[in-house]
Amino acid sequence: MTDTVTVDPLATGPDIGAVRREGGAIKDGTGYRVFRVVNALALTLICLVTLYPFLNLVAKSFSSEGFIAAGEVNLIPRGFNTATFSAVMGDPLFWTNYRNTLLYTVVGTVIAMAITTTYAYAISRPRLKGRTFFVGLAVFTMFFSGGLIPNYILVANFLGWRNSMWAIVVPGALSVFNLLVMKSFFENFPVELEEAASIDGMSTYGVFARIVLPLSKAVLATMTLFYAVGLWNSWFSAFLYLDDKELFPVTVYLRNLIAAATGTESVTGGAGGDAVQIGANIQSVTMLLTVLPIICFYPFIQRYFVSGLMLGSVKG
């Protein structure tokens, strides 16, 4: 005789759809509860493994040289010390370079988003003449480039952007990956909204600025995060095109501190105990100072992050 299966219509929460079998043991939702427990434990473990290096970095940045050299610093600072923070943040050049980084990030992100959004919207419209050519032109640059030396000659000599902010923010203003994600998002945009706006007399630019962009906050926030983080962490372009220390971004300033043999004599004005202490945790302090603004900025747009990528990469 075949067992009959019934579903409890009053079941809620994790037991919804619980299966009851006549003549057998009744264990409603047991498998789902086990899954939730295992999933929670696994995610907690992943979070701990991910956070440990950062917490160790913070602990080392506030620890004294002796404990760092002995490898005794884990998650809690040992021999609390702020000499390195005082030396780095007390240098006027540090704040000048920090201001430069903020300027480069804001200007570069605005330029990059302006180019990416307009380019992506244009090639997402089937009525665009030469659409295939423009898409292929963008994809071609993902696999082929002119090389470092031709790029340097173009930027430094032909365009004359050496020791200029434009050498930092313009050459990398368009990411083809971001362009294709945004293009896919615009292709899935409801055509009816654009047609209704056009019937009301709105131009193509008006539709784009007043209809499309306000309804694309998720993908715009995601792309803004990508561009901003890339510009904030960038140092090679500045290292290549800038000679004036007053124009350096903070990443180059901190990189020079780490690369120096003693690390901090130029900051502290001399050697001695302070130089030894600063040399011991200069790397931890510089990494912390670099990543801290991004950590503070990220929570405000984190809710757009996953949805922006999914909307732009998956067709429904």
HELIX and SHEET records of a PDB file:
HELIX    1   1 GLY A   13  ASP A   15  5                                   3    
HELIX    2   2 THR A   30  SER A   61  1                                  32    
HELIX    3   3 GLU A   65  ALA A   69  1                                   5    
HELIX    4   4 ALA A   83  MET A   89  1                                   7    
HELIX    5   5 PRO A   92  SER A  124  1                                  33    
HELIX    6   6 ARG A  131  PHE A  143  1                                  13    
HELIX    7   7 LEU A  148  TYR A  152  1                                   5    
HELIX    8   8 ILE A  153  PHE A  158  3                                   6    
HELIX    9   9 TRP A  166  VAL A  169  1                                   4    
HELIX   10  10 VAL A  176  GLU A  187  1                                  12    
HELIX   11  11 VAL A  191  ILE A  199  1                                   9    
HELIX   12  12 THR A  204  VAL A  207  1                                   4    
HELIX   13  13 PHE A  208  VAL A  212  3                                   5    
HELIX   14  14 LEU A  213  LEU A  215  5                                   3    
HELIX   15  15 LYS A  217  ASN A  233  1                                  17    
HELIX   16  16 PHE A  236  TYR A  241  1                                   6    
HELIX   17  17 LYS A  245  LEU A  247  5                                   3    
HELIX   18  18 VAL A  250  ALA A  259  1                                  10    
HELIX   19  19 GLU A  265  THR A  268  1                                   4    
HELIX   20  20 GLY A  273  SER A  313  1                                  41    
SHEET    1   A 2 VAL A   5  VAL A   7  0                                        
SHEET    2   A 2 VAL A  19  ARG A  21 -1                                        
END                                                                             
